[in-house]
């Protein structure tokens, strides 16, 4: 129930109260249903990502490894000329690069290390991967992060950091990014910042930016808070606070 009222004065004395009450039960139920649907969709999405990641790792990666071995065997043949051997070596290197890309994509789809190593180690590893793959210096710092956190909390923080760093790479023209995670009381705080060109968060919302919408939905599911601070020409800060338990 939502109520509003106004006191009317006569001769500067309260005389009577006018007000209205609106039953918002149905609206609350609709909002709760929408949030539950969002949660289920995210779970389904993560399950599908995990399935695709397993297939990439178990099937495609193994096939590429076998192909690389076969090329190496062919390259060691006594009767093979040096031109063909050089070409086989080039193909082997290309396959190894493709295999590395498949491994990276598989990890981005489903961070299996998150459940094995915890949030701190997994996110630190992702920051190093981003730094290696792109002309970007990524500073990572973790303070007082528990080894074990609720799965939905760890995944929420990881995915938002992942989305934020990928946005830095794609859109910001930044040379430096910083990722900090810290336990502060009963909350985990994540801050991702960069020295890039910045953007207008309100304009992004009005254009229904899928990345920003996805981050907001993830935060809503774990009952956290998301604050995106960006100034055109002065970089961006993504600040996340989520319950640690």
C-alpha positions in Angstrom: 0.0 0.0 0.0 1.4 3.4 -1.0 -0.2 6.5 0.6 0.1 10.3 0.2 -1.5 13.1 2.2 -1.7 16.8 2.6 -2.7 18.8 5.7 -5.0 21.8 4.9 -4.7 24.8 7.1 -7.4 27.3 8.2 -6.2 30.4 9.9 -2.7 28.7 9.9 -4.0 25.8 12.0 -4.3 22.2 10.8 -7.9 21.6 10.0 -8.2 18.4 8.0 -6.1 15.9 6.1 -6.6 15.0 2.5 -4.9 11.8 1.2 -5.0 8.9 -1.2 -3.9 5.3 -0.9 -3.0 3.0 -3.8 -2.7 -0.7 -3.5 0.6 -1.5 -5.2 0.5 -5.2 -4.3 0.0 -6.2 -7.9 2.9 -4.0 -9.1 5.2 -5.5 -6.5 4.2 -9.0 -7.6 4.9 -8.1 -11.2 8.3 -6.7 -10.2 9.2 -9.8 -8.2 8.1 -12.0 -11.0 10.3 -10.0 -13.5 13.3 -10.3 -11.2 12.8 -14.0 -10.7 12.5 -14.4 -14.5 15.8 -12.5 -14.9 17.5 -14.8 -12.4 16.3 -17.9 -14.2 17.4 -16.5 -17.6 20.8 -15.8 -16.2 21.1 -19.3 -14.8 20.1 -20.7 -18.1 22.5 -18.5 -19.9 25.4 -19.6 -17.6 24.5 -23.2 -18.1 24.5 -22.9 -21.9 27.8 -21.0 -21.7 29.3 -23.8 -19.6 28.1 -26.4 -22.1 29.6 -24.6 -25.1 32.8 -24.0 -23.2 33.1 -27.8 -22.4 32.6 -28.6 -26.0 35.2 -26.1 -27.1 37.7 -27.5 -24.5 37.0 -31.2 -24.8 36.3 -31.5 -28.6 37.8 -28.7 -30.6 40.9 -28.2 -28.4 41.7 -31.9 -28.5 41.2 -32.0 -32.3 43.5 -29.1 -32.8 46.1 -30.7 -30.6 46.0 -33.9 -32.6 46.2 -32.0 -35.9 49.3 -30.2 -34.6 51.0 -33.5 -33.6 50.3 -35.0 -37.0 51.8 -32.0 -38.8 54.9 -32.2 -36.5 55.2 -35.9 -37.4 55.0 -35.1 -41.2 57.6 -32.4 -40.8 60.1 -34.8 -39.4 59.9 -37.1 -42.4 63.4 -37.8 -43.9 62.2 -37.3 -47.5 60.5 -34.0 -47.0 62.1 -30.9 -48.6 62.9 -27.8 -46.6 60.3 -25.6 -48.3 57.5 -28.0 -47.4 58.9 -28.4 -43.9 58.9 -24.7 -43.3 55.3 -24.5 -44.5 54.3 -27.3 -42.1 56.0 -25.5 -39.3 54.0 -22.4 -40.1 50.7 -24.4 -40.1 51.7 -25.9 -36.7 52.2 -22.4 -35.2 48.9 -21.2 -36.6 47.1 -24.2 -35.1 48.7 -23.5 -31.7 47.6 -19.8 -31.9 44.0 -21.0 -32.8 44.2 -23.4 -29.9 45.2 -20.6 -27.5 42.2 -18.5 -28.8 39.8 -21.4 -28.3 41.1 -21.8 -24.7 40.7 -18.0 -24.1 37.1 -18.0 -25.5 36.2 -21.1 -23.5 37.4 -19.5 -20.3 35.5 -16.3 -21.1 32.4 -18.3 -21.7 32.7 -20.2 -18.4 35.3 -19.3 -15.8 35.8 -22.8 -14.4 38.7 -21.6 -12.3 36.2 -19.4 -10.4 34.8 -22.5 -8.4 38.3 -24.1 -8.2 40.5 -21.1 -7.2 38.1 -18.5 -6.0 37.3 -14.9 -7.1 40.7 -13.3 -6.3 42.8 -15.8 -8.3 40.4 -16.1 -11.2 39.9 -12.3 -11.6 43.6 -11.7 -11.3 44.2 -14.3 -14.1 41.6 -12.7 -16.3 43.3 -9.2 -15.9 46.6 -10.7 -16.9 45.0 -12.3 -20.0 43.5 -9.0 -21.0 46.8 -7.2 -20.6 48.6 -9.8 -22.7 46.1 -9.8 -25.5 45.7 -6.1 -25.8 47.9 -2.9 -25.6 46.5 -2.2 -22.2 48.2 -2.0 -18.8 45.9 -3.6 -16.2 46.6 -3.1 -12.5 44.9 -5.6 -10.2 44.6 -5.4 -6.4 42.7 -7.6 -4.0 42.2 -7.0 -0.2 40.7 -9.4 2.3 38.8 -11.4 -0.2 37.6 -14.8 1.3 38.6 -17.9 -0.6 35.0 -19.1 -0.5 32.1 -16.8 -1.5 28.5 -17.6 -2.5 28.6 -18.8 -6.1 26.1 -16.2 -7.3 28.1 -13.4 -5.7 31.5 -14.5 -7.1 29.9 -14.9 -10.6 28.2 -11.5 -10.4 31.5 -9.7 -9.5 33.5 -11.6 -12.1 31.1 -11.1 -14.9 30.8 -7.3 -14.2 34.6 -7.0 -14.1 34.8 -9.0 -17.3 32.2 -6.8 -19.1 33.8 -3.6 -17.8 37.3 -4.6 -19.0 36.0 -5.7 -22.4 34.3 -2.3 -22.7 37.6 -0.6 -21.9 39.3 -2.6 -24.7 36.5 -2.0 -27.2 35.4 1.5 -26.6 37.6 3.6 -24.3 41.0 4.0 -26.1 42.5 3.8 -22.6 46.2 2.9 -21.9 45.7 2.0 -18.3 42.9 0.2 -16.4 42.6 -0.7 -12.7 40.7 -3.5 -11.0 40.3 -3.5 -7.3 38.3 -5.9 -5.2 38.0 -5.6 -1.4 35.9 -6.9 1.4 34.5 -4.0 3.4 32.4 -5.3 6.4 29.6 -7.4 5.1 30.2 -6.4 1.4 32.5 -7.0 -1.5 33.4 -3.9 -3.4 34.6 -4.0 -7.0 36.0 -0.9 -8.7 37.0 -1.0 -12.4 38.5 2.3 -13.7 40.3 3.5 -16.8 41.9 6.6 -18.2 40.0 6.5 -21.5 37.7 8.9 -23.2 34.6 8.3 -21.1 31.0 8.3 -22.1 27.5 9.5 -21.0 26.0 6.7 -18.8 22.5 8.2 -19.1 22.7 8.2 -22.9 23.9 4.6 -22.8 20.8 3.7 -20.7 18.5 5.6 -23.1 20.0 3.6 -26.0 19.4 0.4 -24.0 23.1 -0.6 -23.9 23.0 -4.4 -23.5 26.3 -4.4 -21.5 25.0 -1.9 -19.0 21.5 -3.6 -18.8 23.2 -7.0 -18.1 25.3 -5.5 -15.3 22.3 -3.9 -13.7 20.3 -7.2 -13.9 23.1 -9.2 -12.3 23.3 -6.6 -9.5 19.6 -6.7 -8.9 19.6 -10.5 -8.6 22.2 -10.5 -5.7 20.6 -7.4 -4.1 23.7 -5.3 -4.7 24.4 -1.7 -5.9 26.0 -0.5 -9.2 27.3 3.0 -9.8 28.8 4.0 -13.2 30.7 7.3 -13.0 32.0 8.6 -16.3 33.1 12.0 -17.7 33.7 12.4 -21.4 37.5 12.9 -21.7 38.2 11.8 -18.2 37.7 8.0 -18.1 35.2 5.8 -16.3 34.7 4.1 -12.9 32.4 1.2 -12.4 31.7 0.7 -8.6 29.9 -2.4 -7.4 28.9 -3.4 -3.9 27.4 -6.8 -3.2 26.7 -8.8 0.0 29.6 -11.0 0.9 27.3 -13.7 2.4 
